[in-house]
Amino acid sequence: MNRAKRDMTERAYKLGYNQGLKGHAKERCPYHESEKRGNWMAGWRQGHAFYVAGYRMPQEVWAQSASG
């Protein structure tokens, strides 16, 4: 059975979101096409806003509680 291809713009958003949530710089955007880059940047902005507000990835929260 064939699998449906992923929506590349949605994938770009998710990748950007994850990079922003980890605190990475927006200059790390791997896309040069305007549509994908725009979606990556939108995801990065959302993820970075959560990062600045103090939210962390689940594994980072677990690592902090295990070491503390």
N, C-alpha and C positions, 0 to 999 in steps of 0.2 A: 504494500500500500504506500502510495506517495504521501509525503508530508507537505503541508502547505508551507510556503516560504514565509519567513518572518518579515514583518514590516520593518524595513531598515530605518525609517525615521523614528519609530517607536524605540527601536533598539538603541539608536543614537541618544535619545532622551534618557533612557535608563542608564547607559554608560556614563553620560555626563552627570546624572544624579549621583551615581555611586562615587564618582571622582570628587564631586563637591562635598559629599558627606564624609569623605575621608580627609578632607582638607587640602586636596591637591589644587595647584594653581590652574586658572582657566587657560593659560597658555599651553597646557598639555592636550588641548583638543586635537584629535587625530584627523578630523575632517576638514576638507577644503571646499567642498560643494556647499553652496549657501543654505540649501534646505536642511541638510544633515547637520551642518555646523550650527545653524539656528536652533535646531532641536536639542543638540548636545549642550549648547550654551544655556538654553532654558532649563534643562535638567540640572546642569551644574549650578545655576543660580538658586534653584529650589533646594538642592542638596547642601549647598554652601550656607544658605540661610539657616538650615537645621544645625549644621556644624557649628556655626557662630553662636547659636542659641544654646548649645551644650548637648545636643543629641549626638549619640555615637552609634556606630555599627554594633549589632548584638555581640559579636565576638570581642570587640574592644571593651564593652561594658563588663562582660564575663571576665576578661583578663584583669581588669582593674579590681573587681571584687575578689578575685582569687588571690591577688597579690597583696591586698590590703587587709 
